[in-house]
Amino acid sequence: MASNSFNSAVGGGVACVNSDLWRECVGWLIRCKVIPSDHKAAQSDAEIRSLAMTLRDGVLLCNLVMYLEPNSMDSRELHRKPQMAQFLCSKNIKLFLDVCRNVFGIRDADLFEPTMLYDLTNFHRVLITLSKLSQCRKVQLMHPDLV
């Protein structure tokens, strides 16, 4: 996910994101074992909405940071079946963002707001956060195979 297209894509909502950008993200999530290689977002005819909806409840994002750094958060705080209840999904997303900030050192300027993901108003920012996470020194040192 460290390619130039990932870092330079321009867009806002789901429909505006560069195809390479989100597909690189899917590939990285597969390498991180957060989504299976046969996931619908990984299919050749997949649309970005598949990835956005997969991440929307925050569960896979929390699973991602726990994979990257197993002690990064208390898994008891994660709502594994939020049933798309906005409060629970937002809580999961905030957990992910807190870990990105406090454990991985991602700058606030590189983080998205929970509503950007839940409401799908700026999925580009979500992808930028994931890109920054994939490129952070701690992840690269702990998981050189993911680069």
TORVEX-703906 format. One record per atom (N, C-alpha, C): residue in one letter; chain; atom name; x, y, z. Coordinates in Angstrom, 1 decimal. Layout:
<pts>
 rest kette atom      u      v      w
    A     A   CA      X      Y      Z
...
</pts>
This chain:
<pts>
 rest kette atom      u      v      w
    M     A    N    0.8   -1.2    0.0
    M     A   CA    0.0    0.0    0.0
    M     A    C    0.8    1.3    0.0
    A     A    N    2.1    1.1   -0.2
    A     A   CA    2.9    2.3   -0.1
    A     A    C    3.2    2.9   -1.5
    S     A    N    2.4    2.6   -2.4
    S     A   CA    2.7    3.1   -3.8
    S     A    C    2.2    4.6   -3.9
    N     A    N    2.7    5.2   -4.9
    N     A   CA    2.4    6.6   -5.2
    N     A    C    0.9    6.8   -5.4
    S     A    N    0.2    5.9   -6.1
    S     A   CA   -1.2    6.1   -6.3
    S     A    C   -2.0    6.1   -5.0
    F     A    N   -1.5    5.3   -4.1
    F     A   CA   -2.2    5.2   -2.8
    F     A    C   -2.1    6.6   -2.1
    N     A    N   -1.0    7.2   -2.2
    N     A   CA   -0.8    8.5   -1.5
    N     A    C   -1.2    9.7   -2.2
    S     A    N   -1.4    9.6   -3.5
    S     A   CA   -1.7   10.8   -4.2
    S     A    C   -3.2   10.9   -4.8
    A     A    N   -3.9    9.8   -4.5
    A     A   CA   -5.3    9.8   -5.0
    A     A    C   -6.1   11.0   -4.5
    V     A    N   -7.0   11.5   -5.3
    V     A   CA   -7.8   12.6   -4.9
    V     A    C   -9.3   12.1   -4.9
    G     A    N  -10.0   12.5   -4.0
    G     A   CA  -11.4   12.2   -4.0
    G     A    C  -12.1   12.4   -2.6
    G     A    N  -13.4   12.2   -2.6
    G     A   CA  -14.1   12.4   -1.4
    G     A    C  -14.8   11.1   -1.0
    G     A    N  -16.1   11.0   -1.4
    G     A   CA  -16.9    9.9   -1.1
    G     A    C  -16.4    8.7   -1.8
    V     A    N  -17.2    7.6   -1.6
    V     A   CA  -16.9    6.3   -2.2
    V     A    C  -16.6    6.3   -3.7
    A     A    N  -17.4    7.0   -4.4
    A     A   CA  -17.4    7.0   -5.9
    A     A    C  -16.1    7.7   -6.4
    C     A    N  -15.5    8.6   -5.6
    C     A   CA  -14.4    9.4   -6.2
    C     A    C  -13.0    8.8   -6.0
    V     A    N  -12.9    7.7   -5.4
    V     A   CA  -11.6    7.2   -5.1
    V     A    C  -11.0    6.4   -6.2
    N     A    N   -9.7    6.6   -6.5
    N     A   CA   -8.9    6.0   -7.5
    N     A    C   -9.0    4.4   -7.3
    S     A    N   -9.3    3.7   -8.4
    S     A   CA   -9.4    2.3   -8.3
    S     A    C   -8.2    1.6   -7.8
    D     A    N   -7.0    2.0   -8.2
    D     A   CA   -5.8    1.4   -7.7
    D     A    C   -5.7    1.5   -6.2
    L     A    N   -6.1    2.7   -5.7
    L     A   CA   -6.0    3.0   -4.3
    L     A    C   -6.7    2.0   -3.4
    W     A    N   -8.0    1.8   -3.7
    W     A   CA   -8.7    0.9   -2.8
    W     A    C   -8.3   -0.6   -3.1
    R     A    N   -8.0   -0.9   -4.3
    R     A   CA   -7.5   -2.3   -4.6
    R     A    C   -6.2   -2.6   -3.9
    E     A    N   -5.3   -1.7   -3.8
    E     A   CA   -4.1   -1.9   -3.0
    E     A    C   -4.4   -2.1   -1.5
    C     A    N   -5.4   -1.4   -1.0
    C     A   CA   -5.8   -1.5    0.3
    C     A    C   -6.4   -2.9    0.6
    V     A    N   -7.2   -3.4   -0.3
    V     A   CA   -7.7   -4.8   -0.2
    V     A    C   -6.6   -5.8   -0.2
    G     A    N   -5.6   -5.6   -1.1
    G     A   CA   -4.5   -6.5   -1.1
    G     A    C   -3.7   -6.5    0.3
    W     A    N   -3.6   -5.4    0.8
    W     A   CA   -2.9   -5.3    2.1
    W     A    C   -3.7   -5.9    3.2
    L     A    N   -5.0   -5.7    3.2
    L     A   CA   -5.8   -6.3    4.2
    L     A    C   -5.8   -7.8    4.1
    I     A    N   -5.7   -8.3    2.9
    I     A   CA   -5.6   -9.8    2.7
    I     A    C   -4.3  -10.3    3.3
    R     A    N   -3.2   -9.6    3.0
    R     A   CA   -1.9  -10.0    3.5
    R     A    C   -1.8   -9.9    5.0
    C     A    N   -2.6   -9.0    5.6
    C     A   CA   -2.7   -8.9    7.0
    C     A    C   -3.7   -9.9    7.6
    K     A    N   -4.3  -10.7    6.8
    K     A   CA   -5.2  -11.8    7.2
    K     A    C   -6.5  -11.3    7.9
    V     A    N   -6.8  -10.0    7.5
    V     A   CA   -8.1   -9.4    8.0
    V     A    C   -9.3   -9.8    7.2
    I     A    N   -9.0   -9.9    5.9
    I     A   CA  -10.1  -10.4    5.0
    I     A    C   -9.5  -11.6    4.2
    P     A    N  -10.4  -12.5    3.8
    P     A   CA   -9.9  -13.7    3.1
    P     A    C   -9.6  -13.3    1.6
    S     A    N   -8.7  -14.0    0.9
    S     A   CA   -8.4  -13.7   -0.4
    S     A    C   -9.6  -13.9   -1.4
    D     A    N  -10.6  -14.6   -1.0
    D     A   CA  -11.8  -14.7   -1.8
    D     A    C  -12.9  -13.8   -1.4
    H     A    N  -12.6  -12.8   -0.6
    H     A   CA  -13.6  -11.8   -0.2
    H     A    C  -14.2  -11.1   -1.4
    K     A    N  -15.4  -10.7   -1.3
    K     A   CA  -16.1  -10.0   -2.5
    K     A    C  -15.4   -8.7   -2.9
    A     A    N  -14.7   -8.0   -2.0
    A     A   CA  -14.0   -6.8   -2.4
    A     A    C  -12.7   -7.1   -3.2
    A     A    N  -12.3   -8.4   -3.2
    A     A   CA  -11.1   -8.8   -3.9
    A     A    C  -11.4   -9.4   -5.3
    Q     A    N  -12.6   -9.5   -5.6
    Q     A   CA  -13.0  -10.0   -6.9
    Q     A    C  -12.7   -9.0   -8.0
    S     A    N  -12.4   -9.5   -9.2
    S     A   CA  -12.0   -8.6  -10.3
    S     A    C  -13.1   -7.6  -10.7
    D     A    N  -14.4   -8.0  -10.5
    D     A   CA  -15.5   -7.1  -10.8
    D     A    C  -16.0   -6.3   -9.6
    A     A    N  -15.3   -6.4   -8.5
    A     A   CA  -15.7   -5.7   -7.2
    A     A    C  -15.8   -4.2   -7.4
    E     A    N  -16.6   -3.6   -6.6
    E     A   CA  -16.7   -2.2   -6.5
    E     A    C  -16.3   -1.7   -5.2
    I     A    N  -15.8   -0.5   -5.1
    I     A   CA  -15.3    0.1   -3.9
    I     A    C  -16.3    0.0   -2.7
    R     A    N  -17.5    0.0   -3.0
    R     A   CA  -18.6    0.0   -2.0
    R     A    C  -18.5   -1.3   -1.2
    S     A    N  -18.0   -2.4   -1.8
    S     A   CA  -17.8   -3.7   -1.0
    S     A    C  -16.8   -3.5    0.1
    L     A    N  -15.7   -2.8   -0.2
    L     A   CA  -14.7   -2.6    0.8
    L     A    C  -15.3   -1.6    1.9
    A     A    N  -15.9   -0.5    1.4
    A     A   CA  -16.4    0.5    2.4
    A     A    C  -17.4   -0.2    3.3
    M     A    N  -18.3   -1.0    2.8
    M     A   CA  -19.3   -1.6    3.7
    M     A    C  -18.7   -2.6    4.6
    T     A    N  -17.6   -3.3    4.2
    T     A   CA  -16.9   -4.3    5.0
    T     A    C  -16.3   -3.6    6.2
    L     A    N  -15.7   -2.4    6.0
    L     A   CA  -15.0   -1.7    7.0
    L     A    C  -15.9   -0.8    7.9
    R     A    N  -17.1   -0.6    7.5
    R     A   CA  -18.0    0.4    8.0
    R     A    C  -18.3    0.2    9.5
    D     A    N  -18.4   -1.0   10.0
    D     A   CA  -18.7   -1.2   11.4
    D     A    C  -17.5   -1.2   12.3
    G     A    N  -16.3   -1.0   11.8
    G     A   CA  -15.1   -0.9   12.6
    G     A    C  -14.5   -2.2   13.1
    V     A    N  -15.2   -3.3   13.0
    V     A   CA  -14.7   -4.5   13.5
    V     A    C  -13.5   -5.0   12.8
    L     A    N  -13.4   -5.0   11.5
    L     A   CA  -12.2   -5.4   10.8
    L     A    C  -11.1   -4.4   11.0
    L     A    N  -11.4   -3.2   11.2
    L     A   CA  -10.3   -2.2   11.5
    L     A    C   -9.6   -2.5   12.8
    C     A    N  -10.5   -2.9   13.8
    C     A   CA   -9.9   -3.2   15.1
    C     A    C   -9.2   -4.6   15.0
    N     A    N   -9.7   -5.5   14.3
    N     A   CA   -9.0   -6.8   14.1
    N     A    C   -7.6   -6.5   13.4
    L     A    N   -7.6   -5.5   12.5
    L     A   CA   -6.3   -5.2   11.8
    L     A    C   -5.3   -4.7   12.8
    V     A    N   -5.6   -3.8   13.7
    V     A   CA   -4.6   -3.3   14.6
    V     A    C   -4.2   -4.3   15.6
    M     A    N   -5.2   -5.2   16.0
    M     A   CA   -4.8   -6.3   16.9
    M     A    C   -3.9   -7.3   16.2
    Y     A    N   -4.0   -7.5   14.9
    Y     A   CA   -3.1   -8.4   14.2
    Y     A    C   -1.7   -7.7   14.1
    L     A    N   -1.7   -6.4   13.8
    L     A   CA   -0.4   -5.7   13.7
    L     A    C    0.3   -5.6   15.0
    E     A    N   -0.4   -5.4   16.1
    E     A   CA    0.2   -5.3   17.4
    E     A    C   -0.8   -5.9   18.4
    P     A    N   -0.6   -7.2   18.7
    P     A   CA   -1.6   -7.9   19.5
    P     A    C   -2.1   -7.3   20.8
    N     A    N   -1.2   -6.5   21.5
    N     A   CA   -1.6   -5.9   22.7
    N     A    C   -2.0   -4.4   22.6
    S     A    N   -2.4   -4.1   21.4
    S     A   CA   -2.7   -2.6   21.1
    S     A    C   -4.0   -2.2   21.7
    M     A    N   -4.9   -3.1   21.9
    M     A   CA   -6.2   -2.7   22.5
    M     A    C   -6.8   -3.8   23.3
    D     A    N   -7.7   -3.5   24.2
    D     A   CA   -8.4   -4.5   24.9
    D     A    C   -9.6   -5.0   24.1
    S     A    N   -9.5   -6.3   23.6
    S     A   CA  -10.5   -6.8   22.7
    S     A    C  -11.9   -6.8   23.3
    R     A    N  -11.9   -6.7   24.7
    R     A   CA  -13.3   -6.7   25.3
    R     A    C  -14.0   -5.4   25.0
    E     A    N  -13.3   -4.4   24.6
    E     A   CA  -13.9   -3.1   24.3
    E     A    C  -14.6   -3.2   22.9
    L     A    N  -14.2   -4.1   22.1
    L     A   CA  -14.7   -4.2   20.7
    L     A    C  -16.1   -4.8   20.7
    H     A    N  -16.9   -4.2   19.9
    H     A   CA  -18.3   -4.7   19.7
    H     A    C  -18.3   -5.5   18.5
    R     A    N  -18.2   -6.8   18.6
    R     A   CA  -18.0   -7.7   17.4
    R     A    C  -19.2   -7.8   16.5
    K     A    N  -20.4   -7.5   17.0
    K     A   CA  -21.6   -7.6   16.2
    K     A    C  -22.5   -6.4   16.5
    P     A    N  -22.0   -5.3   15.9
    P     A   CA  -22.7   -4.0   16.2
    P     A    C  -24.0   -3.9   15.4
    Q     A    N  -24.3   -4.8   14.5
    Q     A   CA  -25.6   -4.8   13.7
    Q     A    C  -25.8   -3.4   13.1
    M     A    N  -24.7   -2.7   12.7
    M     A   CA  -24.8   -1.4   12.1
    M     A    C  -25.5   -0.3   12.9
    A     A    N  -25.5   -0.6   14.2
    A     A   CA  -26.0    0.5   15.1
    A     A    C  -24.9    1.6   15.1
    Q     A    N  -25.3    2.8   14.8
    Q     A   CA  -24.3    3.9   14.6
    Q     A    C  -23.4    4.1   15.8
    F     A    N  -24.0    4.0   17.0
    F     A   CA  -23.3    4.3   18.2
    F     A    C  -22.2    3.2   18.4
    L     A    N  -22.5    1.9   18.2
    L     A   CA  -21.6    0.8   18.4
    L     A    C  -20.5    0.8   17.3
    C     A    N  -20.9    1.1   16.1
    C     A   CA  -20.0    1.2   15.0
    C     A    C  -19.0    2.3   15.2
    S     A    N  -19.5    3.5   15.6
    S     A   CA  -18.6    4.6   15.8
    S     A    C  -17.7    4.4   17.0
    K     A    N  -18.1    3.6   18.0
    K     A   CA  -17.3    3.3   19.1
    K     A    C  -16.1    2.4   18.6
    N     A    N  -16.4    1.4   17.8
    N     A   CA  -15.4    0.6   17.2
    N     A    C  -14.4    1.4   16.4
    I     A    N  -14.9    2.3   15.5
    I     A   CA  -14.1    3.1   14.7
    I     A    C  -13.2    4.0   15.5
    K     A    N  -13.7    4.6   16.6
    K     A   CA  -12.9    5.4   17.5
    K     A    C  -11.8    4.6   18.2
    L     A    N  -12.1    3.3   18.6
    L     A   CA  -11.1    2.5   19.1
    L     A    C   -9.9    2.3   18.1
    F     A    N  -10.2    2.0   16.9
    F     A   CA   -9.2    1.9   15.9
    F     A    C   -8.4    3.2   15.7
    L     A    N   -9.1    4.3   15.7
    L     A   CA   -8.4    5.6   15.5
    L     A    C   -7.5    5.9   16.7
    D     A    N   -7.9    5.6   17.9
    D     A   CA   -7.1    5.8   19.1
    D     A    C   -5.9    4.9   19.1
    V     A    N   -6.0    3.7   18.6
    V     A   CA   -4.8    2.8   18.5
    V     A    C   -3.8    3.4   17.4
    C     A    N   -4.4    3.8   16.3
    C     A   CA   -3.5    4.4   15.3
    C     A    C   -2.7    5.6   15.8
    R     A    N   -3.4    6.4   16.6
    R     A   CA   -2.8    7.6   17.1
    R     A    C   -1.8    7.2   18.2
    N     A    N   -2.2    6.5   19.2
    N     A   CA   -1.4    6.2   20.4
    N     A    C   -0.4    5.1   20.4
    V     A    N   -0.7    4.1   19.6
    V     A   CA    0.2    3.0   19.5
    V     A    C    1.1    3.1   18.3
    F     A    N    0.5    3.5   17.2
    F     A   CA    1.3    3.5   15.9
    F     A    C    1.8    4.9   15.5
    G     A    N    1.4    5.9   16.3
    G     A   CA    2.0    7.2   16.1
    G     A    C    1.5    7.9   14.8
    I     A    N    0.3    7.6   14.3
    I     A   CA   -0.3    8.2   13.2
    I     A    C   -0.8    9.6   13.6
    R     A    N   -0.4   10.6   12.8
    R     A   CA   -0.8   12.0   13.1
    R     A    C   -2.3   12.2   13.0
    D     A    N   -2.8   13.1   13.8
    D     A   CA   -4.2   13.5   13.7
    D     A    C   -4.6   13.9   12.2
    A     A    N   -3.7   14.6   11.6
    A     A   CA   -4.0   15.1   10.2
    A     A    C   -4.1   13.9    9.2
    D     A    N   -3.6   12.8    9.6
    D     A   CA   -3.7   11.6    8.7
    D     A    C   -4.8   10.6    9.1
    L     A    N   -5.6   11.0   10.1
    L     A   CA   -6.7   10.2   10.5
    L     A    C   -8.0   10.7   10.0
    F     A    N   -9.0    9.9    9.8
    F     A   CA  -10.3   10.3    9.4
    F     A    C  -11.2   10.5   10.6
    E     A    N  -12.3   11.1   10.4
    E     A   CA  -13.4   11.2   11.4
    E     A    C  -14.3   10.0   11.3
    P     A    N  -14.7    9.5   12.5
    P     A   CA  -15.6    8.3   12.4
    P     A    C  -16.8    8.4   11.4
    T     A    N  -17.4    9.6   11.4
    T     A   CA  -18.5    9.7   10.5
    T     A    C  -18.2    9.6    9.0
    M     A    N  -16.9    9.9    8.7
    M     A   CA  -16.5    9.8    7.3
    M     A    C  -16.6    8.4    6.8
    L     A    N  -16.3    7.4    7.7
    L     A   CA  -16.5    6.0    7.3
    L     A    C  -17.9    5.6    7.5
    Y     A    N  -18.5    5.8    8.6
    Y     A   CA  -19.9    5.3    8.9
    Y     A    C  -20.9    5.8    7.9
    D     A    N  -20.8    7.1    7.6
    D     A   CA  -21.7    7.8    6.6
    D     A    C  -21.2    7.7    5.2
    L     A    N  -20.0    7.1    5.0
    L     A   CA  -19.4    7.0    3.7
    L     A    C  -19.3    8.3    2.9
    T     A    N  -18.9    9.4    3.7
    T     A   CA  -18.8   10.7    3.1
    T     A    C  -17.4   11.0    2.6
    N     A    N  -16.4   10.3    3.1
    N     A   CA  -15.1   10.6    2.7
    N     A    C  -14.2    9.3    2.8
    F     A    N  -14.5    8.4    2.0
    F     A   CA  -13.8    7.1    2.1
    F     A    C  -12.3    7.2    1.7
    H     A    N  -12.0    8.2    0.9
    H     A   CA  -10.6    8.5    0.6
    H     A    C   -9.8    8.7    1.8
    R     A    N  -10.3    9.4    2.8
    R     A   CA   -9.6    9.7    4.1
    R     A    C   -9.3    8.4    4.8
    V     A    N  -10.3    7.5    4.8
    V     A   CA  -10.1    6.2    5.4
    V     A    C   -8.9    5.4    4.8
    L     A    N   -8.9    5.5    3.4
    L     A   CA   -7.8    4.8    2.7
    L     A    C   -6.5    5.5    3.0
    I     A    N   -6.4    6.8    3.2
    I     A   CA   -5.2    7.5    3.5
    I     A    C   -4.7    7.0    4.9
    T     A    N   -5.6    6.9    5.8
    T     A   CA   -5.3    6.4    7.2
    T     A    C   -4.7    5.0    7.1
    L     A    N   -5.3    4.2    6.3
    L     A   CA   -4.8    2.8    6.2
    L     A    C   -3.4    2.8    5.5
    S     A    N   -3.2    3.7    4.6
    S     A   CA   -1.9    3.8    3.9
    S     A    C   -0.9    4.2    4.9
    K     A    N   -1.2    5.2    5.7
    K     A   CA   -0.2    5.7    6.7
    K     A    C    0.1    4.6    7.7
    L     A    N   -0.9    3.9    8.1
    L     A   CA   -0.7    2.8    9.0
    L     A    C    0.2    1.7    8.4
    S     A    N    0.0    1.4    7.1
    S     A   CA    0.8    0.4    6.5
    S     A    C    2.3    0.9    6.3
    Q     A    N    2.5    2.2    6.3
    Q     A   CA    3.8    2.7    6.1
    Q     A    C    4.5    3.1    7.4
    C     A    N    3.8    3.0    8.5
    C     A   CA    4.4    3.5    9.8
    C     A    C    5.6    2.6   10.1
    R     A    N    6.6    3.2   10.8
    R     A   CA    7.8    2.5   11.1
    R     A    C    7.5    1.2   11.9
    K     A    N    6.7    1.3   12.9
    K     A   CA    6.4    0.2   13.8
    K     A    C    5.8   -1.0   13.0
    V     A    N    4.9   -0.7   12.1
    V     A   CA    4.4   -1.8   11.3
    V     A    C    5.4   -2.4   10.4
    Q     A    N    6.2   -1.6    9.8
    Q     A   CA    7.3   -2.1    8.9
    Q     A    C    8.3   -2.9    9.6
    L     A    N    8.7   -2.5   10.9
    L     A   CA    9.6   -3.2   11.6
    L     A    C    9.1   -4.6   12.1
    M     A    N    7.8   -4.6   12.5
    M     A   CA    7.2   -5.8   13.1
    M     A    C    6.7   -6.7   12.0
    H     A    N    6.4   -6.2   10.8
    H     A   CA    5.8   -7.0    9.7
    H     A    C    6.5   -6.7    8.4
    P     A    N    7.8   -6.9    8.2
    P     A   CA    8.4   -6.5    7.0
    P     A    C    7.9   -7.3    5.8
    D     A    N    7.2   -8.4    6.0
    D     A   CA    6.6   -9.2    5.0
    D     A    C    5.3   -8.5    4.4
    L     A    N    4.8   -7.5    5.1
    L     A   CA    3.6   -6.9    4.6
    L     A    C    3.8   -5.7    3.7
    V     A    N    5.1   -5.2    3.6
    V     A   CA    5.4   -4.0    2.8
    V     A    C    5.2   -4.3    1.3
</pts>
